[in-house]
Amino acid sequence: MIPAPRVRPATPADAEPIAALHTAARAAYLRGRVPDAPFDTAAEHARWRDAWTRLLHGDDTPALCAVRDGGVIGAAAYHRTAPATVQLHQLHVDPAHWGTGAGRALHAACLGAWRAAGFSHAVLDVLWHNHRARAFYARLGWHPDPARRPAPDATHLALTLPLDPPAPAAP
């Protein structure tokens, strides 16, 4: 059995490994739509490294990473979009670790943080053709957001998740 990853806050030192897994994950799911496009180039990696570096140096977008055997295997980032609404902005797992619980662990950690912060509603956008991600989120209770219906030529699907308040502490 594969041990569950440890989820911790991401730090600026994690930008490089997060960029690498983000680039690999993005290449894997986009290759299903555009098989010959070079999504895992050095330029793509640099673009995501710069984006994660900015994000990890900011204060407005919390980020988490999943770690197993000392290596970063997944990352998630989110931000407030309205007083009670949070948007899951990024959730990526290294394709070599797909199906090992890393995505679920990151998602569970996000849910805990969101509920503790008092959010009552979460939203995210997923690429329309990324059926693996859509199925992952559906298993976790996300559903299409009726308030944000996709256009006929949409590339993304808006999903929503109502958040239950945190359970009261045991006496």
GIDA-V283734 format. One record per run of one state. SS is the DSSP state (hx for helix, st for strand, lp for the rest). FROM is the first residue (numbers start at 0). TO is the last residue. Records with the same first field share a line. If there is no record, write none. Layout:
SS: FROM-TO, FROM-TO
This chain:
lp: 0-4, 9-10, 31-40, 57-60, 68-69, 82-83, 93-93, 97-100, 116-119, 127-129, 139-141, 144-154, 162-170
st: 5-8, 61-67, 70-81, 84-92, 120-126, 142-143, 155-161
hx: 11-30, 41-56, 94-96, 101-115, 130-138
